[in-house]
């Protein structure tokens, strides 16, 4: 069992390449990659009621922001407490940029596009009722998660996750995340800007994620906009569980439908232990 956030005398972390955390920066002399020059950005904040990106910093426009759904109070305080307790009974593995993780999914080589079923025994039992609850929301109709990744963030480690687009070869359209222990902000970014709105430089949309909320990314927010959690937005321990579904290639009618059916049978048995 590993629950401590202490840095340890051996100064271990999971950072590779240009990634860094406070361990790298304080004890290994590895600095954060900084952009040269001042970068012009346009900042907006997502309004979950209006589903608009609302202007910030004096920007003159707001615009419809497709592909984000936030379900506040998706889990109760007691459920959150139980989920975190169960996670902390297991091993948290070091990951990039000051994060720790627990994976419940097949082993995947995305570069070679290969999936290995060995050792995969499903999502954890604690997620079974949560998945049923998700299906009450029309945005998640038919959602069948095949992978769950728990991530642990802490300001003492300088935890963050850089702007990125998730894989779309194996993973399908909807990315579903439950946010626990603290509020944070999910930052959506579009480097090429929105020329149709006269915004030629990078556009960023801040999506507030309240504690115990669920967020779904789909459509443009999934495939066009990158998403990130910046270090400055981690002010206390934050744990999240992200669920992913299969892409059409692994569903009925797809080239790898048979493998997809095997993956779903294992995943939805809810007998999983972290990989």
KAFENLIN-V590233 format. One record per residue. N is the residue number from 0. RES is the residue in one small letter. SS is DSSP state (helix for helix, strand for strand, loop for the rest). PHI is phi as a letter, one per 30 degrees, with the letter a starting at -180 (* if undefined). OMEGA is omega in radians with two decimals (NA if undefined). Layout:
BEGIN
n/res/ss/phi/omega
N/RES/SS/PHI/OMEGA
N/RES/SS/PHI/OMEGA
END
This chain:
BEGIN
n/res/ss/phi/omega
0/x/loop/*/-3.13
1/x/loop/b/-3.11
2/x/loop/b/-3.03
3/x/loop/d/3.03
4/x/loop/c/3.12
5/x/loop/d/-3.04
6/x/loop/d/3.06
7/x/loop/i/-3.07
8/x/loop/d/-3.10
9/x/loop/d/3.03
10/x/loop/h/3.11
11/x/loop/c/3.01
12/x/loop/a/-3.09
13/x/loop/c/-3.06
14/x/loop/d/3.10
15/x/loop/b/3.07
16/x/loop/h/-3.08
17/x/loop/d/-3.14
18/x/loop/d/3.11
19/x/loop/a/3.05
20/x/loop/b/-3.13
21/x/helix/d/3.08
22/x/helix/d/3.12
23/x/helix/d/-2.99
24/x/helix/d/-3.09
25/x/helix/d/-2.96
26/x/helix/c/-3.13
27/x/loop/c/3.12
28/x/loop/i/-3.13
29/x/loop/c/-3.09
30/x/loop/c/3.05
31/x/loop/d/3.06
32/x/loop/d/-3.11
33/x/loop/c/3.12
34/x/loop/d/3.12
35/x/loop/d/3.13
36/x/loop/i/3.14
37/x/loop/d/-3.08
38/x/loop/c/3.10
39/x/loop/d/3.12
40/x/strand/b/3.07
41/x/strand/c/-3.00
42/x/strand/c/3.11
43/x/strand/b/3.07
44/x/strand/b/-3.11
45/x/strand/d/3.05
46/x/strand/c/-3.05
47/x/loop/d/3.11
48/x/loop/d/-3.14
49/x/loop/d/-3.05
50/x/loop/h/3.11
51/x/strand/b/2.89
52/x/strand/d/-3.01
53/x/strand/c/-3.03
54/x/strand/d/3.02
55/x/loop/b/3.05
56/x/loop/h/3.05
57/x/loop/i/3.10
58/x/loop/d/-3.02
59/x/loop/d/-3.02
60/x/loop/b/2.88
61/x/loop/b/-3.09
62/x/strand/a/3.09
63/x/strand/d/-3.12
64/x/loop/c/-3.03
65/x/loop/d/2.94
66/x/loop/j/3.06
67/x/strand/b/3.05
68/x/strand/b/3.14
69/x/strand/c/3.13
70/x/strand/c/-3.11
71/x/loop/d/-3.14
72/x/loop/h/3.10
73/x/loop/d/3.06
74/x/loop/c/3.14
75/x/loop/d/3.08
76/x/helix/d/-3.13
77/x/helix/d/3.11
78/x/helix/d/3.12
79/x/helix/e/-3.14
80/x/helix/e/-3.13
81/x/helix/d/-3.13
82/x/helix/d/-3.12
83/x/helix/d/3.12
84/x/helix/e/3.14
85/x/helix/d/3.13
86/x/helix/d/-3.08
87/x/helix/d/3.00
88/x/helix/d/3.12
89/x/loop/c/-3.12
90/x/loop/c/2.98
91/x/loop/c/3.13
92/x/strand/c/3.10
93/x/strand/d/3.10
94/x/loop/b/-3.09
95/x/helix/d/2.97
96/x/helix/h/3.04
97/x/helix/i/3.11
98/x/loop/c/2.91
99/x/strand/b/-3.02
100/x/strand/b/2.96
101/x/strand/b/-3.10
102/x/strand/c/3.00
103/x/strand/b/-3.10
104/x/loop/a/3.11
105/x/loop/d/3.03
106/x/strand/d/-3.02
107/x/strand/b/2.95
108/x/strand/c/-3.04
109/x/loop/d/3.13
110/x/loop/d/-3.14
111/x/loop/c/-3.12
112/x/loop/h/3.10
113/x/strand/b/3.14
114/x/strand/b/3.13
115/x/strand/c/-3.12
116/x/loop/d/-3.06
117/x/loop/e/3.12
118/x/loop/i/-3.14
119/x/loop/d/-3.12
120/x/loop/b/2.99
121/x/loop/j/3.02
122/x/loop/d/-3.14
123/x/loop/d/-3.14
124/x/helix/e/-3.09
125/x/helix/d/-3.11
126/x/helix/c/-3.02
127/x/helix/d/-3.13
128/x/helix/d/3.14
129/x/helix/d/3.12
130/x/helix/d/3.08
131/x/helix/d/-3.14
132/x/helix/d/3.13
133/x/helix/e/-3.06
134/x/loop/d/3.07
135/x/loop/d/-3.13
136/x/loop/c/-3.12
137/x/helix/e/3.12
138/x/helix/d/-3.10
139/x/helix/c/3.11
140/x/loop/e/3.10
141/x/loop/i/-3.11
142/x/loop/d/3.12
143/x/loop/b/-3.10
144/x/strand/d/3.14
145/x/strand/c/3.14
146/x/strand/a/3.05
147/x/strand/b/3.09
148/x/strand/b/3.04
149/x/strand/c/3.12
150/x/strand/b/-3.14
151/x/strand/c/3.13
152/x/strand/c/3.07
153/x/loop/a/3.14
154/x/helix/d/3.13
155/x/helix/d/3.11
156/x/helix/c/-3.09
157/x/loop/i/-3.04
158/x/loop/d/3.12
159/x/loop/a/2.94
160/x/strand/b/-3.04
161/x/strand/d/3.09
162/x/strand/e/-3.10
163/x/strand/a/2.94
164/x/loop/c/3.10
165/x/loop/d/3.06
166/x/loop/e/3.09
167/x/loop/b/3.05
168/x/loop/d/-3.12
169/x/loop/c/-3.06
170/x/strand/d/-3.10
171/x/strand/d/-2.95
172/x/strand/d/-2.98
173/x/strand/c/3.02
174/x/strand/c/-3.04
175/x/strand/b/-3.10
176/x/strand/b/3.00
177/x/strand/c/-3.08
178/x/strand/c/-3.03
179/x/strand/b/3.02
180/x/loop/i/3.12
181/x/loop/a/3.02
182/x/loop/d/3.01
183/x/strand/a/3.13
184/x/strand/b/3.03
185/x/strand/c/-3.10
186/x/strand/c/3.07
187/x/strand/c/-3.10
188/x/strand/b/3.11
189/x/strand/b/-2.99
190/x/loop/d/-3.07
191/x/loop/d/3.13
192/x/loop/i/3.12
193/x/strand/b/-3.06
194/x/helix/e/-3.12
195/x/helix/d/3.08
196/x/helix/c/-3.12
197/x/loop/i/-3.14
198/x/strand/c/-3.02
199/x/loop/d/-3.11
200/x/loop/c/-3.10
201/x/strand/e/3.09
202/x/strand/c/3.08
203/x/strand/b/3.11
204/x/strand/b/3.13
205/x/strand/d/3.13
206/x/strand/c/3.14
207/x/strand/d/3.10
208/x/strand/c/3.11
209/x/loop/d/3.05
210/x/loop/e/3.11
211/x/loop/i/3.10
212/x/loop/c/3.04
213/x/strand/c/3.08
214/x/strand/b/3.08
215/x/strand/c/2.98
216/x/strand/c/3.13
217/x/loop/a/3.09
218/x/helix/h/-3.08
219/x/helix/d/-3.14
220/x/helix/d/3.12
221/x/helix/c/-2.97
222/x/helix/c/-3.06
223/x/loop/c/-3.10
224/x/loop/c/3.01
225/x/strand/d/3.09
226/x/strand/b/-3.07
227/x/strand/a/2.91
228/x/strand/c/-3.08
229/x/loop/d/-3.11
230/x/helix/e/-3.09
231/x/helix/d/-3.11
232/x/helix/c/3.04
233/x/loop/c/-3.07
234/x/loop/c/3.10
235/x/loop/a/3.11
236/x/loop/e/3.09
237/x/strand/b/3.05
238/x/strand/b/3.07
239/x/strand/b/3.02
240/x/strand/c/3.13
241/x/strand/c/-3.11
242/x/strand/c/-3.13
243/x/strand/b/3.09
244/x/strand/c/-3.11
245/x/strand/d/3.05
246/x/loop/d/-3.14
247/x/helix/e/-3.13
248/x/helix/d/-3.08
249/x/helix/c/3.12
250/x/loop/c/-3.14
251/x/loop/e/-3.09
252/x/loop/j/3.13
253/x/loop/d/-3.08
254/x/loop/d/-3.12
255/x/loop/c/-3.10
256/x/helix/d/-3.12
257/x/helix/d/3.09
258/x/helix/d/3.12
259/x/helix/d/3.12
260/x/helix/d/3.09
261/x/helix/d/-3.14
262/x/helix/d/-3.13
263/x/helix/d/3.11
264/x/helix/e/-3.14
265/x/helix/d/-3.06
266/x/helix/e/-3.03
267/x/loop/d/2.96
268/x/loop/d/3.11
269/x/loop/h/3.07
270/x/loop/c/-2.94
271/x/loop/d/2.93
272/x/loop/b/-3.07
273/x/loop/e/3.11
274/x/loop/d/NA
END
